[in-house]
Amino acid sequence: DSSGNQPPVSPSSTLRRRQSLKHLLAMAAAAISGGHLVLSTPASTRRPQSLPLHPPSARPIAASSASAARHGVAAAAVSSPAAVPSTGKDAKQLPKDFLHINDFDKDTIMKILNRAIEVKAMIKSGDRSFQPFKGKSMAMIFAKPSMRTRVSFETGFFLLGGHAVYLGPDDIQMGKREETRDVARVLSGYNDIIMARVFAHQDILDLAKYAPVPVINGLTDYNHPCQIMADALTMLEHVGRIENTKVDYTFKITAYGGFFYGDQFSLS
């Protein structure tokens, strides 16, 4: 807030952010469907927030009859029991994958965030009845290892009823041991969702192209959309809004053994 009345969101709240991330990542994975996305009406009475997003640009993927059931899992994970799926020509078509924030419009992003807040509160209260991924599995490709990303994805998916399969650098080497298209097809045959944390952004694009199941971008050398969603969720929880919020950020420069304090930036 340019008035200076609101405290900045500090990266010292990493633990809180990661707790948000743990449950949100599974929700982000769930939010993508090759068919129609069904979202509940947010339980919170908070005024809807807005994000500086571009119009949807990703290609909608028409699900085959063989993979339609798996895409249905994605829609079910963000729908409320009372929600009725949209059908017909007016139904909203969304990409099956979660690769870039700007593949989705502002309204869809906010619905995902508000639904994540609902589910997180439910889980923290001890209510484990929401199990949209029961009997489902997620393949997690980690070309680039990360403790936090693995724990957050695996724990979040487990809490929502699913089972996650970890594939580290020694287990899978896309483009070396096997072509990316073959990896995508094989993993899709055994799993309902694929998450990948890779180096080259082209790898995640190729996975999404050849996999009939939803693909989640866990990080590439180009972007980290799940982290953006987790940060946005933390801002909603602790500041109450996203727009006109000043954010301070720090990051560690390992080579120098110290910290570099970054400039402030505002989201508007």
N, C-alpha and C positions, 0 to 999 in steps of 0.2 A: 504494500500500500504506500503510495508516494507521500501520504500524510505523515508516515512514520509512527502511527499509532499501533500498528500491528507488528508483532515480533517476526523476524524472518524465520523461515524454516531452515533449521541448521542440520547439517549432516551428522552432528553428534547424536541425532535420534536414529542412528543406523539400526539399532535393535528393534525399535518400534516399526521402522519401515520394513525390515525383513519379516517381522511377524505379519504385517499386512501383505507382504509379498508372498508368504507361504501359502495363504489361502487364495489370494488373487490370481496367482499363476494358473492354478487349476481351473479357476473360473474363466480366465482368458482363454485357456485351452478349450474350455467347454463352449465358449461363446460363438465359435465358428461352425457354420453348417453349410453344406452344399445345397441345402434346400432353403428353408425359411427359419429365421431366428425368432424364437418366441421369448419375450422378456416380461418379467412381472412388473407391475406397477410398484415403484419404490415405496417401501413402508415409511421411510423418513419423510417428514413434512418440510425438510429443508428446500429452499428455493432452488430450482434446477440451475446447475452451473453450466458454463459454456467453455469451450476450448478453441484455440485458434487452429482449426483443422481445415485441410483442403477437402474438396469434394471427393467421394469415393473414386478410386482409380483402378483398383485391382479387377482382374477378370473374374466374373462369376463362373463357377465350375458346375456344370450339370452333372449331378450324381447319377451313376449307373444304378440299376436295380440291386446289384450285388453289394454296393457300398452305401446305399440309402439308409439302411438300418443303423450303420455306424454313425452316419451324419445325424441321425435322429437323436443319438446319445448327446450330441453337442447341444442341440436345441433344448432337450429335456433338462440339461444341467443348469440352465438359466431361466427356466420357466417356473411359475408358481403352480400349485395344484389346480387353481381355479382358472389358469390361463388356457385359452383355446387357440390352437395353431391357426395362423392366417393361411388362407388358401385362395386360389383364383388369380386372376390377372393383376389384382392390386397388391398381392403379397410382396414383401420386401425381399429382394434378391441380394444376398451377401456372399462375399468370397468364402470359400471353405477353409482358408488358411489365415493364420495370424502372423503376418510378416512385417507389416508397416502400420503405424498408427493412422496414417492418412489414407489407408485403404477403406476406412470407415468414417461415416459422417459423425458430427458432433453429438447428435442425439443418441446414436448407438453406443458411442464411447461412454457417455454419461449413464446410460442404462446399465451397462456392464459394471461400472464403478459402483453405482447405487445397489445393484444386486450383490456385488461382492461385500459391501458393508453389511447387508442383511445376513448373508451366509456366515461371515466372520463372527458376527454377534451371536448367531445361533450356535456355532461350534464352541465359542468361548463360554457360553452358558452351560455347556455340557450336553446339549441336545445334538445327538449324532444320527438323527432320523433321516436327514437329507443325504441320500446315497445315490446320486445320479450316475456314478461310475461303477456301481456294483456289478461284478462279473466282467469288467472291462480292463484292458491293459494299455499302458503307454510305453512306447520305446523311447528311451532318452539317449541321444547320441551326444557324447562329450568329446569332440575332437580337441577342445580346449577345456581342461578340467576346471571345476569351481566347486568348492565346498558349499557355499551358500546357495548357489543355483541348484545343485543336486538335492540338498536337504529340503529346500523350499518346495521344489517341484514334487519330490518323492513323498514328503510328508503331506502336502496339500492334497495330492491325488489319493493317498491312502485314507485320509480323513473323509474324503467324499466317496469312499467305497471301492476305489480302484487299486490296481497293482502296477507299479512302475518297474521297468527293466532297464538297468544301467548298462550302457555300452561305452566303455572308455576308449582311449586312444589305442590301446593294445588289442581291443576287441573288434574294432571296425576302422578301416582306413579308406574312406571314400575317394575314388579316383586313383587309388594305388592298388589295393588288394581287389577291389570290385568297383565297377562303374557306379556312379551315383544313381542312375536310373534303376540298376539292378537292386541296390540297397533299398531304394524306396519301395520297389515292388515286393521284395521279400518281407520287409518289416510290416508292410501293409497287410500281408497275408496272415500275419500272426497277431497284429495289434490293432487297436481302434484309433489311436492317436500317436503321432510322432512329434517329439520335441528334439530340437538340435541346437547345440551350442558349438559353433564352428568358426573358422577363421574367415574364409572367403565367402562373401555374400552370395556369390553365384551358386555355391553349394546349397544354400537354403532355398534358392529359387528353383534349382533343379529338383530337389526333393519334393517341393510342392507341385512341380509340373508332372512328375511321374507317379506320385503317391495318390491313390484314390481316397485315402483317409486324410483328415485334417493335419496340417503341419504347423507347429508352433516355433517361432523364432526365439530361441533362448539366448542369442547374442551372435552377432557377426562382426566383421571389421567395419561394417557400415552403420549398423544401428542396434539398439537394445530395447525393443518396444515393451517387453514385460516390465523392465525396470522403470520405464516412463510411466506405465500404468500404476506400478507400486508407489512411485513418488506422488502421482496425482491423488491416489487414494489417501496417502498420509496427509496431504495438504487438506483434503476434504475433512478428514477426521480431526485434525488439530487446528486448522485455520478456519475451516468452514466454507472455503471457496478456492477457486483456481485462478480466476482472472484477477489482474491487478495485484498479484502477490509477489513480493520480493523474495528471492531465494539466494542464500549464501551457500557456496559450495567449496569444499576442500578435497584434495586428493593427494595421495602419497606418491612421491617420486622415489621409488626403491633404490635407484642407482645412486642417489645422493643421500639416502638415509634420513631425509627430512620431509617437511611438508611444504607444499606450495599453496598459498591462499589465493583462490581465484577471485576475480571481480564479481560484483553483484550483478544479477540480471533480473529483469522483470518479465513476468508472463502477462500478456495483455491481448 
